[in-house]
Amino acid sequence: MLSMATCSSCWVLKQCLIVGFLFVIIISSIQPVNGCFTSIFSFGDSLTDTGNLLEISLLESNKLPPSAFPPNGRTLFHHPSGRRCDGRLVIDFLAEALGIPFLQPSYTTKVGRLQKFQKGMNFAVAGATALNSSFLQENGIHNRSTNISLGDELNSFKHLLPSLCSSSA
């Protein structure tokens, strides 16, 4: 009886070693993604907004959004960063994993914005809608956060695209 249990334990141990060995081989053969991607262009809402709503608010109304106040930004940046969280967003982790600097807001008023465009840009705006604001207004819907839609974000990208590419195509 003892030898049967020992034999069964050896068989399980061998299976675990084989599976573990295969796991190590597979993990070690996966190439890191650093260098495969040179830029990120992000579109969306508060889940990926790295400061566009803050910049738009400063340009249009001087009424600051909640992302301009603590606790937003306190964990990593130690001050409000325009992000609707106290640390980093998923887009920040993605940029870090790809070896790309954190994405700058596309609506920034800072000088040198187009130079940073080469590594990517963030067009996402907290509160942005999928439908255009004109459609929403026609249907009696008012967005208190912003009048930016996904279409507006894409148009902003199209406007800046010639500075990235030499061809209009």
N, C-alpha and C positions, 0 to 999 in steps of 0.2 A: 504494500500500500504506500509506503514511504517513497519507494523508487518511482512509482507512477506519479505522485505529486511533484517530485523533483523533476521528472521528465517534462511534465506539463508546465512547470515554472520556467524551465530552460527554454521551452518552445515559445512561451510568451515573452521572455527576455530577448530571445533572438529576433522575434518580430518587432519588438520595441526598438532594438538596436538598428535593424534594417530601416524602419520608418524614420528614426532619428537621423541616420546617415543620409538617407534620401532628402530629408528636409534640409539638412546642412548644405548638401550639394546644390539643391535648387535655390536656396537663399543666396548662397555665395556666387551663383552664376548670374543672378539678376544684376544688370548694369544700373548704376545710379542715373537719374534723369538729369542731373546737372549738366549743362552744356547742350542738351537737346533743344531747349527752348530759350529764346533770347529776350522775349517780351511777353507781357500779359495785357490784354485789354478787357476790362471788366465792365459789365452792364448789369443793372438791377436796382434794388431798393436798399433799405437799411441793412440788410444782411451783408452787403458788400460795399456800402458807402464809406469811404475813407476820409470824408470831409467836404463833399460837394454841397450838401444842404447847408452847412455852416457858411461856406463861401458864397453861395447864392443868397443866403439871408443877409450877409454883410453887404453884398452888392446892391440888392434890391430894396431892403427895408430897414436894415440895421436892427431888426428884431432877432435876437439870437435864439436858435433852437435848443432843445434840451441837451444835445450833444456838446454844447459849448460850456457845460457846467459839470462839476463833480457829481457823482463819482466816475463819470465817463473819462476813460483814459488813465486812471490812477495806477493801475497795476503795472503796465509796461512803460508808459510815456510819462507818468508822474504829473500829468496835467491833462485837461480835456484836449482831445485830439481830433474832434469832429466825428469820431466813431460812436455809434450808439451802443457802447459797451464799455466796461472798465479796463479792457485789455486789447487783445488783438482779435481780428475777424478771421474767418476761414481763408479769405483771400490773402491775408498777411502770412498765414502759415503756408499756403500754397507758394507764394512768392519766395519765402525763405527756403522751402524745400527745393525750389528750382534755382536757387542762387541768384535771384533777382531782387533788387531793392523794393521796399514797400511801395505800392502804387500811389502816385500823387493824384489828388483830385483834379479832374480836368477843368473845373471851373475856378481854379485857383487864381488869385490876384498876384501871386508871387512872380518876380522876374525870372526868366530862364526856363519857363515852363516847357517850351518846345524842345529844349535840349534834353529834358528828362523823358520826353515822349518816345525816344528811341528804345527805352527799356519797358515801355508800356504806359498805360494811363488808365485811370479809373473814371468811368462815366456814370457810375451808379449814384442815385440820389435817394436818400431816405424819403419814403412816401411816394416814390414814383409809381405810376400806374402803367398797366399794359396798354390800356386804351388811351387815345389822345384826349387832352383836356377839352377840346372843342366838342367831341362826342359826349363827354361826361356832362358838360354845361348844357348842351341841347337836351339832355335827359334829366336836368335838374339836380345833378350830383356835383357837389363842391368839395374839393380836396383842400383841407385846411393846411396841410403840410407844404405842398408845392404844386405847381402846375406843370411839372415835368413828367413826360411819359417815356416809355421805351423808345418810341419813335423819335422823340427829341434827343435822347441819348445817342441813338444811331446816327442822326443827322449831325450831331456834334463830332462824332467819330469821322464821318465822311468829310466834314469840313477840315479836320486836321490831317486826314490821310495823305494829301499831297506832300506834306512836309516829311512824311516817312518814306513814301515811294516816289521814284522819279517818273514813273509812267502813270498816266491817268486811268489806265485799265486796272 
